[in-house]
Every structure is written in structure tokens, then in C-alpha cells.
Amino acid sequence: MIIKVLGSGCSNCKKVVANVEVALTELNLEASVEKVENFKDIMAYGVMSTPALVIDEKVLVSGRIPSVEDIKKFLG
């Protein structure tokens, strides 16, 4: 599983990464977590608002910080 957090590296983006890590730990899952900060790469996903969460190349959240519970639902 590949999880990507799209954004400029701002505090909101860092919070999404932290929430992803908590969700993975709570579900006892392993995944590759990548931060995508290049705007050209972000635009390739059609994302207009960051932070965004992409799991296995599918954009699931854009423009908000998903909660740990939201992320667990996506992973479950």
C-alpha cells in the first residue's frame, strides 16, 4: 500500500502525515508514506486544494485534514 500526502509541507500537511501514522499503528498495518510537495506533481492528481490524501493512487480527501478515524475507515 502506498499512501501519499499532497501539500506544500505546511503544518496541516504534517498533521495529515501524523494522523496517517497513528492510523497505521492502531490498525497494525504497514505502508509506504510519501510526502508530495512538488506542485506539478500535486496538480497531476487534479487536486486544487491541499492537504490531500492519496491511497494507492486514488485521491480520497482534498482540502481538509482527515481524522485518524476517517483514515482508518479508508484503510480498513
Residue pairs with C-beta under 8 A, 6 or more apart in sequence:
1 29
1 30
1 31
1 32
1 55
1 56
1 75
2 31
2 32
2 34
2 55
2 56
2 57
3 20
3 31
3 32
3 33
3 34
3 53
3 54
3 55
4 33
4 34
4 35
4 36
4 53
4 54
4 55
5 13
5 16
5 17
5 20
5 33
5 34
5 35
5 36
5 51
5 52
5 53
5 54
6 13
6 36
6 41
6 42
6 45
6 47
6 50
6 51
6 52
6 53
6 54
7 13
7 16
7 35
7 36
7 37
7 42
7 50
7 51
7 52
8 37
8 39
8 50
9 35
9 37
10 50
10 51
12 50
12 51
12 65
13 35
13 37
13 50
13 51
15 51
15 65
16 51
16 53
16 65
16 66
17 33
17 35
19 65
19 66
19 67
19 68
19 71
20 33
20 53
20 71
21 33
22 68
23 68
23 71
23 72
23 75
24 30
24 31
24 33
24 75
26 68
26 72
27 72
27 75
27 76
29 75
31 75
36 42
36 54
42 50
42 52
45 52
45 54
45 59
46 59
47 59
47 62
48 62
48 63
49 62
49 63
50 62
50 63
51 61
51 62
51 63
51 64
51 65
52 59
52 61
52 62
52 63
53 59
53 60
53 61
53 62
53 66
53 71
53 74
54 60
55 74
55 75
60 66
60 74
61 70
66 74
